[in-house]
Amino acid sequence: MDSHLKPCVTLLGSGNSLGVYMPAVQLGIHLDRSGVSNEVCVLENVYVDGVKNKVPAYRKAFHDNFAIARKSVELARDISDCLDLKKLDLLLDHWASEHRTSFIAMTGFWIPILEQYERLCGTQLEVDMLHLDAALSPSYFVYGSRSERYNHIWFYDPDKKRFELQFPMTDEAPIPFREREERIVAHGGGWGIGTYPQAVRNLLEAGIELDVLAYFDEDIQPDERICYYRNDPSWSPWLPNRQGKFGFPPLARIQHGEAPIYANSGTVPLLFERIRRCTAIVSKPGGYSLMESFAAATPMVFLEPFGRHETANADYWIKQGFGVSFVDWETRGFDIEILERAHRNLLTAREHCKTYGGVNYAAKNDSEVR
């Protein structure tokens, strides 16, 4: 590698879950702005094609049946037998040719690949393993102690009394609660799973106006109180954009009788702009949703979790005073004061919270940490 080239930080994400893919893209943008060379790698691009091509079918099945989705968490396993050895060799040779030693993993499923690369290059790697949930996610759980030699970064640490480390999302200050639109964002995470359709019906009955993320044509049930949004169905997390980078899915507002116009801001997901302007997020307790909640100071209203790690997420956020369960909020008559208190708690927490900056970079700035 030429001596004048900056070391490249490799961001290890996965297109299988937008809750893992989006943070990789977000962190890449943050590092770009900070002058840190980086590259996002998507795990499924080293899978055998037969495995990768089944993902859309799984996505539809999980969207249609939350019980099936929840069962899948119990079936998580080592991904080694999903790997295409030729694709993997090309990736590792590429890393070796650039003497890559700094990695940030958004999911534990990269562990066997990192182990193989360490054997290939014979160099100790600097690896931050990011925990985007308040408890071990399946991607870490299946590998047990194999990740112990890496540096583990916990964002939602139940052992600490207050929330101390945020993910870099936006430089925009949160919008004051009283200046927001009286609307709520409702969605089912990246794959559109969970009990959010019933929550939408309950909220409509209470006279609440909504921004709802749709995933398939049949999700769109026209109602004057709902603004539907949808990610471009032709977009793929496996493919880089025209600039050769992995980016956010283009989003469009769906209006009856009009062709959707999908757009992308390039710096933050467009749905996040709606989250900043609304009074709450109603969704299952995914780790990336918590990141959005904190960055926008928009309270979370939690639906049923997807696995034990999401149960831990909801418990942690509620204990911090940043959100409420949907059942509790509904029982209390969808009281807006509950949301405003949570918004104030989020604003207070932001005053002392540090921002994760990444391997080899964070330690250079007092306001950022490793």
C-alpha positions as CSV (number, residue, x, y, z in Angstrom):
1,M,0.0,0.0,0.0
2,D,1.4,3.4,-0.9
3,S,2.6,5.4,2.1
4,H,0.5,8.4,1.2
5,L,-2.8,6.5,1.3
6,K,-4.8,6.7,4.5
7,P,-5.6,3.5,6.3
8,C,-9.1,2.3,5.4
9,V,-11.6,1.4,8.1
10,T,-13.8,-1.5,7.0
11,L,-17.5,-1.3,8.1
12,L,-19.1,-4.8,8.2
13,G,-22.8,-4.7,7.7
14,S,-25.6,-7.0,6.5
15,G,-28.4,-6.4,4.0
16,N,-30.4,-9.1,5.6
17,S,-31.5,-6.7,8.3
18,L,-31.8,-2.9,7.7
19,G,-31.2,-2.5,11.4
20,V,-27.7,-3.7,10.7
21,Y,-27.3,-2.3,7.2
22,M,-28.4,1.3,8.0
23,P,-25.9,1.8,10.8
24,A,-23.0,0.7,8.6
25,V,-24.0,3.3,5.9
26,Q,-24.6,5.9,8.6
27,L,-21.2,5.4,10.1
28,G,-19.6,5.5,6.7
29,I,-21.1,8.9,6.1
30,H,-19.9,10.1,9.5
31,L,-16.4,8.9,8.8
32,D,-16.4,10.5,5.3
33,R,-17.2,13.8,6.8
34,S,-14.4,13.4,9.4
35,G,-11.8,12.6,6.6
36,V,-11.5,8.9,7.6
37,S,-11.2,6.5,4.6
38,N,-13.8,3.7,4.9
39,E,-15.6,1.0,3.0
40,V,-18.9,-0.7,3.7
41,C,-19.0,-4.4,3.1
42,V,-22.3,-6.3,3.0
43,L,-22.2,-9.8,4.4
44,E,-24.6,-11.4,1.8
45,N,-22.3,-10.5,-1.0
46,V,-20.0,-13.4,0.0
47,Y,-23.0,-15.8,0.4
48,V,-23.7,-18.5,-2.2
49,D,-26.3,-17.1,-4.6
50,G,-28.9,-19.8,-3.6
51,V,-28.9,-18.6,0.0
52,K,-29.0,-14.9,-0.9
53,N,-31.8,-15.3,-3.4
54,K,-34.1,-16.8,-0.7
55,V,-34.0,-13.7,1.4
56,P,-37.0,-11.9,-0.4
57,A,-39.2,-15.0,0.2
58,Y,-38.3,-15.1,3.9
59,R,-39.0,-11.4,4.2
60,K,-42.5,-11.8,2.8
61,A,-43.2,-14.8,5.0
62,F,-42.0,-12.9,8.1
63,H,-44.1,-9.9,7.1
64,D,-47.2,-12.0,6.7
65,N,-46.7,-14.0,9.9
66,F,-45.0,-12.6,13.0
67,A,-45.1,-16.0,14.7
68,I,-42.9,-17.4,12.0
69,A,-40.5,-14.4,12.3
70,R,-40.2,-14.8,16.0
71,K,-39.5,-18.6,15.7
72,S,-36.6,-17.8,13.3
73,V,-34.7,-16.1,16.1
74,E,-34.4,-19.4,17.9
75,L,-32.9,-21.0,14.7
76,A,-30.0,-18.6,14.3
77,R,-26.7,-20.5,13.5
78,D,-23.2,-20.0,12.3
79,I,-23.2,-18.7,8.7
80,S,-20.0,-20.4,7.6
81,D,-21.8,-23.0,5.4
82,C,-23.6,-20.1,3.6
83,L,-20.3,-18.7,2.3
84,D,-19.2,-18.8,-1.3
85,L,-15.5,-19.7,-1.0
86,K,-14.5,-18.0,-4.3
87,K,-16.3,-14.7,-3.3
88,L,-14.8,-14.9,0.1
89,D,-11.3,-15.4,-1.2
90,L,-11.7,-12.4,-3.5
91,L,-12.8,-10.2,-0.5
92,L,-10.0,-11.4,1.8
93,D,-7.4,-10.9,-1.0
94,H,-8.7,-7.4,-1.5
95,W,-8.4,-6.6,2.2
96,A,-4.9,-8.1,2.3
97,S,-3.7,-6.2,-0.7
98,E,-4.7,-2.9,1.1
99,H,-3.3,-4.2,4.4
100,R,-6.7,-3.7,6.1
101,T,-6.4,-4.0,9.9
102,S,-9.2,-1.8,11.3
103,F,-12.8,-3.1,11.2
104,I,-16.1,-2.2,12.7
105,A,-18.7,-5.0,12.8
106,M,-22.4,-4.3,13.1
107,T,-23.2,-8.0,13.5
108,G,-21.5,-11.0,15.0
109,F,-22.0,-13.0,11.9
110,W,-18.8,-11.6,10.5
111,I,-16.8,-13.4,13.2
112,P,-15.8,-16.5,11.2
113,I,-14.7,-14.3,8.3
114,L,-12.6,-12.1,10.5
115,E,-11.0,-15.2,12.0
116,Q,-10.1,-16.5,8.5
117,Y,-8.7,-13.1,7.5
118,E,-6.5,-13.1,10.7
119,R,-5.1,-16.5,9.8
120,L,-4.4,-15.3,6.2
121,C,-2.7,-12.0,7.0
122,G,-1.0,-13.1,10.3
123,T,-1.7,-9.7,11.8
124,Q,-3.7,-8.8,14.9
125,L,-6.7,-6.8,13.8
126,E,-8.3,-3.9,15.5
127,V,-12.0,-4.8,15.6
128,D,-14.9,-3.0,17.2
129,M,-17.9,-5.3,17.7
130,L,-20.9,-3.0,18.0
131,H,-23.8,-4.2,20.1
132,L,-26.9,-2.4,18.7
133,D,-29.1,-4.1,21.2
134,A,-29.3,-4.1,25.0
135,A,-28.6,-7.8,25.2
136,L,-26.7,-10.3,23.1
137,S,-28.3,-10.5,19.7
138,P,-28.5,-13.9,17.9
139,S,-25.5,-13.0,15.7
140,Y,-23.2,-12.8,18.8
141,F,-24.9,-15.4,20.8
142,V,-24.2,-18.3,18.3
143,Y,-20.4,-17.7,18.5
144,G,-20.1,-17.7,22.3
145,S,-16.6,-16.8,23.4
146,R,-15.0,-16.6,20.0
147,S,-15.4,-12.8,19.9
148,E,-13.7,-12.2,23.3
149,R,-10.5,-10.9,21.8
150,Y,-12.3,-8.1,20.0
151,N,-13.3,-4.7,21.4
152,H,-17.0,-4.8,22.3
153,I,-19.0,-1.5,22.2
154,W,-22.3,-1.4,24.0
155,F,-24.6,1.4,23.2
156,Y,-27.5,0.3,25.5
157,D,-25.7,-0.9,28.5
158,P,-28.1,-2.0,31.3
159,D,-25.2,-2.0,33.8
160,K,-25.0,1.8,33.5
161,K,-27.6,4.0,35.1
162,R,-27.7,6.5,32.2
163,F,-27.4,6.4,28.5
164,E,-23.9,7.5,27.7
165,L,-23.0,6.5,24.1
166,Q,-24.9,7.5,21.0
167,F,-24.5,6.5,17.3
168,P,-23.7,9.3,14.9
169,M,-26.9,10.0,13.0
170,T,-27.3,13.7,12.3
171,D,-26.0,17.2,13.1
172,E,-29.5,18.6,13.2
173,A,-30.8,19.6,16.6
174,P,-34.1,17.9,17.7
175,I,-37.3,19.9,16.9
176,P,-39.0,21.2,20.0
177,F,-42.0,19.0,20.9
178,R,-44.6,21.8,20.7
179,E,-43.4,22.7,17.2
180,R,-43.9,19.2,15.8
181,E,-46.8,17.9,13.6
182,E,-49.4,16.0,15.6
183,R,-48.6,12.8,13.9
184,I,-47.1,9.5,14.7
185,V,-44.7,7.3,12.6
186,A,-45.7,3.6,12.6
187,H,-43.7,0.8,11.0
188,G,-42.4,-2.7,11.4
189,G,-38.7,-2.3,11.0
190,G,-36.8,-3.1,7.8
191,W,-38.8,-6.1,7.0
192,G,-42.2,-4.9,8.1
193,I,-42.8,-7.4,10.9
194,G,-44.7,-7.3,14.1
195,T,-48.1,-6.1,15.4
196,Y,-48.0,-2.6,13.9
197,P,-51.1,-3.1,11.6
198,Q,-53.3,-3.6,14.6
199,A,-51.7,-0.7,16.4
200,V,-52.5,1.5,13.3
201,R,-56.1,0.5,13.6
202,N,-56.3,1.3,17.3
203,L,-54.6,4.7,16.8
204,L,-57.0,5.6,14.0
205,E,-60.0,4.7,16.2
206,A,-58.5,7.2,18.7
207,G,-58.4,9.9,16.1
208,I,-54.6,10.0,15.7
209,E,-53.1,10.9,12.4
210,L,-50.2,8.7,11.2
211,D,-47.3,8.3,8.8
212,V,-47.1,4.6,8.0
213,L,-44.3,2.7,6.2
214,A,-45.8,0.3,3.7
215,Y,-43.8,-2.8,2.4
216,F,-46.1,-4.4,-0.1
217,D,-49.0,-3.2,-2.3
218,E,-51.6,-4.8,0.0
219,D,-50.3,-2.9,3.0
220,I,-51.8,0.3,1.6
221,Q,-55.3,0.9,2.9
222,P,-56.2,4.5,1.8
223,D,-57.4,6.6,4.7
224,E,-57.4,10.4,4.9
225,R,-55.6,10.2,8.3
226,I,-52.7,8.2,7.0
227,C,-49.7,9.3,4.9
228,Y,-48.1,6.1,3.4
229,Y,-44.4,5.9,2.6
230,R,-42.6,3.1,0.9
231,N,-39.0,2.2,0.2
232,D,-38.3,1.6,-3.5
233,P,-39.2,-2.1,-4.1
234,S,-36.5,-2.3,-6.8
235,W,-33.8,-1.2,-4.4
236,S,-31.4,-3.9,-3.2
237,P,-29.0,-3.7,-0.1
238,W,-26.6,-6.0,-2.0
239,L,-25.9,-3.4,-4.7
240,P,-23.9,-0.2,-4.5
241,N,-25.4,3.0,-5.8
242,R,-24.2,5.1,-8.9
243,Q,-21.4,6.5,-6.8
244,G,-20.2,3.0,-6.0
245,K,-21.2,3.1,-2.4
246,F,-23.9,1.5,-0.4
247,G,-26.7,4.0,0.4
248,F,-30.1,4.3,2.0
249,P,-33.2,2.9,0.3
250,P,-35.0,5.6,-1.8
251,L,-38.3,6.5,-0.2
252,A,-41.5,7.9,-1.7
253,R,-44.8,9.1,-0.3
254,I,-47.5,7.0,-1.8
255,Q,-50.5,9.0,-3.2
256,H,-53.5,7.4,-4.7
257,G,-53.5,7.5,-8.5
258,E,-50.0,9.0,-8.8
259,A,-46.8,7.2,-9.6
260,P,-44.4,7.2,-6.6
261,I,-41.3,9.4,-7.0
262,Y,-38.5,7.7,-5.0
263,A,-35.8,10.0,-3.6
264,N,-32.8,9.7,-1.4
265,S,-31.2,12.5,0.6
266,G,-27.8,10.8,0.8
267,T,-27.0,12.0,4.3
268,V,-29.9,10.5,6.4
269,P,-32.7,8.2,5.6
270,L,-35.7,10.2,4.4
271,L,-38.0,8.4,6.9
272,F,-35.8,9.8,9.7
273,E,-36.9,13.3,8.5
274,R,-40.5,12.3,9.2
275,I,-39.4,10.9,12.6
276,R,-37.8,14.2,13.5
277,R,-41.1,16.0,12.8
278,C,-43.6,13.6,14.5
279,T,-44.4,13.1,18.2
280,A,-43.6,9.4,18.5
281,I,-42.4,6.2,16.8
282,V,-44.7,3.2,17.1
283,S,-42.8,0.0,16.3
284,K,-41.2,-3.1,17.6
285,P,-38.1,-2.3,19.8
286,G,-35.3,-2.7,17.2
287,G,-31.9,-1.4,18.1
288,Y,-31.7,1.0,15.1
289,S,-35.1,2.4,16.0
290,L,-33.7,3.3,19.4
291,M,-30.9,5.1,17.6
292,E,-33.4,7.1,15.6
293,S,-35.4,7.8,18.7
294,F,-32.4,9.3,20.5
295,A,-31.0,11.3,17.6
296,A,-34.4,12.9,16.9
297,A,-35.5,13.0,20.6
298,T,-38.7,11.3,19.4
299,P,-40.2,8.9,22.0
300,M,-40.7,5.2,21.3
301,V,-44.0,3.5,21.8
302,F,-43.1,-0.2,21.8
303,L,-45.0,-3.1,20.2
304,E,-44.3,-6.8,20.8
305,P,-40.6,-7.5,20.5
306,F,-38.8,-9.8,18.0
307,G,-36.7,-12.0,20.3
308,R,-35.1,-11.6,23.7
309,H,-32.7,-8.9,22.6
310,E,-35.6,-6.6,21.6
311,T,-37.4,-7.3,24.9
312,A,-34.2,-6.0,26.6
313,N,-34.2,-3.0,24.3
314,A,-37.8,-2.0,25.3
315,D,-37.1,-2.6,29.0
316,Y,-33.9,-0.4,28.8
317,W,-35.6,2.5,26.9
318,I,-38.6,2.5,29.2
319,K,-36.4,2.5,32.3
320,Q,-34.4,5.5,30.9
321,G,-37.7,7.3,30.5
322,F,-37.4,7.5,26.7
323,G,-40.6,5.5,25.8
324,V,-43.6,3.5,26.8
325,S,-45.2,0.3,25.8
326,F,-48.1,0.5,23.4
327,V,-50.4,-1.4,25.9
328,D,-49.6,1.1,28.7
329,W,-50.0,4.1,26.5
330,E,-53.3,2.9,25.2
331,T,-54.5,2.1,28.7
332,R,-53.7,5.7,29.6
333,G,-55.8,7.1,26.8
334,F,-52.9,7.8,24.4
335,D,-51.9,10.7,26.7
336,I,-49.7,13.2,24.8
337,E,-48.1,14.3,28.1
338,I,-46.4,10.9,28.4
339,L,-44.7,11.5,25.1
340,E,-43.7,15.0,25.9
341,R,-42.1,13.9,29.2
342,A,-40.1,11.2,27.3
343,H,-39.1,13.9,24.8
344,R,-37.7,16.0,27.6
345,N,-35.9,13.1,29.1
346,L,-34.3,12.4,25.7
347,L,-33.2,16.1,25.4
348,T,-31.6,15.9,28.9
349,A,-29.8,12.7,28.1
350,R,-28.4,14.2,24.9
351,E,-26.6,16.9,26.9
352,H,-24.0,14.5,28.4
353,C,-24.0,11.7,25.8
354,K,-20.9,11.1,23.8
355,T,-20.8,10.0,20.2
356,Y,-19.1,6.8,18.9
357,G,-16.5,7.8,16.3
358,G,-15.0,4.5,15.1
359,V,-11.7,2.5,15.3
360,N,-8.6,4.7,15.3
361,Y,-10.6,7.9,15.0
362,A,-12.7,8.3,18.1
363,A,-9.9,8.7,20.5
364,K,-8.7,11.8,18.6
365,N,-11.7,13.9,19.8
366,D,-12.7,14.5,23.4
367,S,-16.3,14.5,22.4
368,E,-16.1,11.1,20.9
369,V,-15.1,7.8,22.3
370,R,-14.1,4.3,21.3
